[in-house]
């Protein structure tokens, strides 16, 4: 049974898709079978693993709205062990089309039910909003991984997001829990970044991963080449941070199943 984790933050620009793509790729490099599901109509996770969203005949939209079989839409990537259930701009219509549909929050859960056993981990890259697509991800996931940028409003946004997750848990998915919080875009030279990091760690304790994702040229450049950062430049500090995060993520999973 796959471990299903939603990478979510209702605030944009926090490194959510960068985390989804690079965490999935780093886990695959550990010999695991990974499915990355792109739930953002922008399709950045799709293009980030080398698939052109504009060339797609079918996407996650077809699975959610037209009940196409996911196995027929999933594509292999250049990373051994990593597959993608891609997205493009068509998915924007799903928000409207699902609005008045009964059981609309469970379409993703039902769509991927038949592929749980084919993967070790399924990573859900959510859009930067708490709309119906993110709600579908939270309903289908076992846990939520939250990327948090080290900036002034980090704690305020994080508190709101955790409140939203708790409401989803109470009403839709009682088994949902917070997998962890990962600090992103960290610059140790910046006093505010250090203060925010300390504040988040003091408030959330062991829920915050030890791995910290730095501001890094490799992570910024890699998407334009259609490659995860850890393939574009494995030696960079950003790539090494995601490899460390993947190890922590897998270690947490092993401990929770003992």
Secondary structure, DSSP 4 states (H G I P E B T S, - for coil): --EEEEE--SSSSSSHHHHHHHHHHHHHTTT--EEEEE--TT-HHHHHTT--GGG-S--HHHHHHS---GGGT-EE-SSTTEEEE---GGGHHHHHHTTT-TTGGGHHHHHTGGGGGG-SEEEEE--SS-SHHHHHHHHH-SEEEEEEESSTTHHHHHHHHHHHHHHHHHHT-TT-EEEEEEEESB-TT-HHHHHHHHHHHHHHGGGB-S--PBP-HHHHHHGGGTS-HHHH-TTSHHHHHHHHHHHHHHHHHHHHT-
